[in-house]
Amino acid sequence: MQMPGHRRVIGRARRSHPYTAAVTHGAPRHTCGRTSAHQHLRERSCFSIMSVTHPTASHTHDPGPSGPDHPTRSVGAQLGAILARVHFYAGVFVAPFLIVAALSGALYAVAPTLEKLVYHDQITAPPSSTVLPLEQQIAAAQARFPGLDVVQIWPADHPGTATRILFADDSLEDGLERAVFVDPGTATVQGDLSSYSGLGELPVRSWISSLHRDLHLGPPGEVYSELAASWLLILALTGLVLWWRKVRSTRHGKTSTMSPFLRGIPARPGSRQKTMSLHATLGTWFTIAILGIAMTGLTWSTFAGANIDTVVDKMSWRSEPLQTSLTENAPAAAGEHSEHQGHTPTSAAFQVPVAQAHEVLAVARQAGLDGPVRMFPPSEADTAWKVSERWVPWTFSSDSIAIDGATGRIVDTQDFDDLSLYSKLSSWGIYLHMGILFGLPLQIALAATALAIVAMAILGYRMWWRRRPTRGGLPTALGQLTGHHWQAYLIAAALAVAIGAFLPLLGASLAVFLTIDLALATRRTIAANRASTPATSK
């Protein structure tokens, strides 16, 4: 027979967790252990409370250290609690890095369009029906900067654009080149700017790129971006798993999992449940974009990037580079993305044969490179010219060709279709991350993703703050690590070691989080023991 007060007991339990009551009113109170006429009913009610407030179901409370009277969880439930705890600590401590990286990333996403607006006068030219020979345009740029070696040539690809000649200039910082813009119809120099890397980033985009990469702090600053990218990957994956478990544990998820998973769980506006629903659904909708940003960003990082390069080299996933040597058995040129790092130094005694540029461009056009191209003159004797298609919006491949400038002979070709899968994915990933592949629509999507990351971080902090048990008290961590399944801890430890070895900064910070968590758990256990000692003695 059901007793009259049974429904009310459970209802109150859902609103006020025993741990919250304990922190609010003083020493821990174990109401489930009282002796009364209805002891059996109280024990059943308390068991229901524990079930309702399971971290993988609600993610709202941390009842503190487990005791011998707590029911043993399954391995899956215990792994869910561990995931919740990792997600919580990473969100709290790494969120500031994520916010900075996301805000600078939003600016970086729209940098290509911003660059076109700021430097419109330099990169454009009056439309003209006639185009002067390429060597004449180069000569005009050389007249402006005599004594500098030409390292790249960007011929005007359609009427209204200027030809860009890049010079190696020792007066500039490392990685920078001197870009001179020439009107192809009149050979008039329209101006010059510093250009970063072989991708031709002009000062505004280069400044934004450095801000996003290292906060203008150099190598020490790169630690922040790698830490953010590493944890962004883990937070996205753990958040997705936790939200799926949460949805399936609700009555809405039992009838239709996908709808609440994508649209959120009904909750009172302003409540913590509503905040969590917004946080989780935002992450769900942007999961693919977030994972793409994190993974492509890690390929450029210092420590994780080196590990990725090691794996790629050992697995021989990289395509053979274009052969530019004119002699037999000579080493090949650098890889297909070597131009990202800038120019190759020219031998002191070697004169760049710019007079060959017009003939080389004609051969490249006949070979099928009919879009915007970059031309790399030889940096030493017995080396061919390299011509490659530039990555511009709505271009999904880049073919390259090596040409002997003296004879017009094609030395080697590298068709994008023949590249390895990794090389293709690497190229697409780079230009997706940079907001180039799909032009302005992609840049808007990347900026929206970055702002969504900021919003999720803020919502996460709001959830954390609303969990505080008392006014002025600090919230506690999520995921009560109860149970006695050593398999769960073994699985979690194996995953942590493997991921930490591949993503070293994530591994190091995870070790810090575990140390903090153990210290807090030890402090709570000691405090609980001290509070229970007087009651026991009585």
C-alpha positions, -999 to +999 in steps of 0.1 A: +000+000+000+014+034-009+015+058+020+001+093+017+034+111+022+054+091-003+048+114-033+056+145-013+090+130-001+101+123-036+089+157-049+109+175-022+140+154-029+140+164-065+140+200-055+166+198-028+195+174-029+207+161+005+242+174-003+229+209-010+209+208+022+240+197+041+262+226+028+234+251+034+225+241+070+259+231+083+272+196+090+261+168+066+228+153+074+220+118+063+182+118+065+181+084+049+197+068+079+171+080+105+152+054+125+114+058+125+082+039+120+085+044+083+122+035+080+116+011+051+097+037+032+124+063+038+151+040+025+131+034-007+126+072-011+163+079-006+172+053-032+149+071-056+166+104-048+200+089-057+186+076-089+171+109-099+202+129-092+226+106-110+252+128-126+248+112-160+211+120-159+210+155-144+246+168-143+236+192-116+248+180-082+279+165-066+269+147-034+306+145-024+327+115-016+310+081-018+304+060+012+299+023+017+261+027+017+259+041-019+248+017-045+274+005-069+272+020-104+276+002-137+308+007-157+290+028-182+275+051-155+309+054-138+325+063-172+298+089-177+306+104-143+343+106-152+334+123-185+312+148-167+340+156-143+366+160-170+342+182-190+335+203-160+371+210-150+382+216-186+353+240-191+361+260-160+398+263-164+403+263-202+373+284-211+393+317-208+418+304-234+389+292-256+372+326-254+403+344-265+410+319-293+374+321-305+372+359-305+405+362-324+394+333-346+362+351-355+383+381-366+407+358-384+378+342-403+368+374-420+404+386-425+405+377-462+375+400-469+388+427-446+421+426-464+405+432-498+386+462-484+417+478-467+441+473-496+417+477-524+439+504-541+469+482-541+455+449-552+432+462-579+441+481-611+421+499-638+407+474-664+427+474-695+424+457-729+461+453-732+485+435-709+522+443-710+547+414-711+553+399-676+591+407-676+583+444-682+560+444-652+587+427-631+613+453-643+591+481-631+589+465-596+627+459-596+633+496-605+614+505-573+635+480-552+668+474-570+691+448-556+663+426-541+657+390-554+624+381-569+609+351-550+573+350-562+553+364-591+515+366-590+504+375-626+471+394-629+445+367-635+417+389-648+411+426-658+410+448-628+436+431-607+472+441-602+503+419-607+520+411-574+558+408-573+573+395-541+609+402-531+632+388-504+639+418-482+664+414-453+652+447-438+619+430-429+612+406-400+617+369-405+590+353-426+580+386-443+585+395-480+582+428-499+551+427-521+550+453-550+518+458-569+520+467-606+493+478-630+496+451-658+483+476-684+508+504-678+535+488-656+529+516-630+538+506-595+507+511-573+524+506-539+542+481-518+534+462-486+549+436-464+536+401-471+536+372-447+544+337-458+539+322-493+502+327-488+506+365-494+490+377-462+492+415-462+497+435-429+462+436-416+456+398-421+491+390-409+485+410-377+452+392-371+468+358-379+496+364-353+470+375-327+451+343-332+482+321-334+503+334-305+489+367-292+519+385-307+541+368-280+560+345-303+567+308-294+555+312-258+522+325-270+516+294-292+511+274-260+477+291-255+464+283-289+475+247-288+459+243-254+427+258-266+426+236-297+434+204-278+407+209-252+382+222-277+383+188-294+378+169-261+351+193-248+331+189-281+333+151-280+326+147-242+298+173-244+281+154-272+282+121-252+270+137-220+241+155-237+231+123-255+230+104-221+211+133-205+185+134-233+180+096-232+175+097-194+145+121-196+109+113-204+112+133-236+142+113-247+125+080-241+098+088-267+120+106-293+157+110-287+167+131-317+142+158-313+152+169-278+188+162-287+187+188-314+161+212-300+167+210-263+147+198-233+117+219-222+126+239-191+116+270-172+131+302-187+160+313-166+165+280-149+198+261-148+181+233-168+173+259-196+208+272-196+222+237-199+198+229-227+210+260-246+246+252-239+242+216-252+221+223-283+245+250-294+273+225-291+253+199-309+245+221-339+281+233-342+298+200-334+311+193-370+324+228-374+341+228-340+358+195-346+370+207-380+384+239-365+401+220-337+417+193-358+430+216-386+443+240-359+463+212-342+482+205-375+498+239-371+505+236-334+540+231-319+538+198-299+507+181-313+517+192-348+551+176-344+534+143-334+510+145-364+540+150-387+558+120-372+528+098-377+523+111-413+560+105-421+560+070-406+529+060-424+541+076-457+509+095-462+525+125-477+527+128-515+561+129-533+570+166-538+573+182-572+607+176-588+624+209-598+660+199-603+674+199-638+701+173-629+697+136-625+694+120-590+690+154-574+668+158-543+632+168-549+618+202-539+600+207-506+565+193-500+533+205-516+527+231-489+563+243-485+553+277-499+534+284-467+567+290-450+579+317-474+607+318-499+638+297-504+670+317-500+687+325-534+723+317-538+745+348-536+761+343-570+729+334-588+709+359-608+672+352-610+662+348-647+631+370-647+633+374-684+621+338-687+589+346-668+567+353-698+576+321-717+573+300-685+537+314-679+528+306-715+539+270-711+520+266-678+488+280-695+492+255-723+496+227-697+462+235-683+469+259-654+444+285-666+434+300-632+452+324-608+488+311-604+519+317-584+553+315-601+584+306-581+616+314-600+647+292-595+668+300-565+699+285-579+713+272-612+701+238-626+667+244-610+634+247-628+606+273-624+577+261-603+542+273-612+512+263-590+475+273-590+465+296-562+438+287-537+410+312-543+373+310-533+355+281-549+387+264-561+391+229-548+423+217-564+458+231-571+479+216-599+517+223-601+542+221-628+580+225-630+594+241-662+629+246-675+630+283-682+658+281-707+641+256-730+604+256-720+606+219-713+582+205-686+604+189-660+576+175-637+539+178-630+519+173-599+481+170-605+460+174-574+439+144-583+471+122-580+479+134-545+475+111-515+443+114-495+462+130-466+477+156-489+442+165-503+426+166-468+455+187-456+451+213-484+413+214-480+416+217-442+441+246-444+420+267-467+388+258-448+404+270-416+416+302-432+382+310-446+393+309-483+378+277-498+341+290-500+348+327-498+325+350-478+298+323-469+325+302-453+339+332-434+305+340-420+300+304-409+334+303-392+328+335-374+294+322-363+310+291-350+336+311-331+309+332-315+289+301-306+320+288-287+321+320-267+284+317-260+288+281-248+317+291-225+296+319-209+266+296-205+289+270-190+301+295-164+265+305-157+256+269-150+286+265-127+278+296-108+242+287-103+253+254-087+268+272-057+251+258-025+251+291-006+253+328-014+290+335-014+299+299-017+317+283-046+300+257-068+312+221-067+323+198-094+301+176-115+302+138-116+302+119-083+329+092-087+312+064-067+312+027-075+338+000-074+343-010-110+380-009-116+374-015-153+360+021-156+391+036-141+413+014-162+396+025-194+396+061-184+433+059-175+443+042-208+424+068-228+439+097-208+475+083-213+470+077-250+454+111-257+478+129-234+508+114-252+495+126-286+483+160-273+510+168-247+496+201-235+462+185-229+479+156-210+498+180-188+468+202-180+446+170-173+472+159-148+468+193-131+430+189-131+433+155-115+456+168-088+431+196-080+402+172-080+420+148-056+429+176-033+393+189-032+379+153-027+404+147+002+394+180+018+357+172+016+363+137+030+383+151+060+356+178+066+329+152+065+347+129+089+353+157+113+316+168+112+304+132+118+328+125+147+308+143+174+275+127+162+291+093+163+305+098+198+271+107+210 
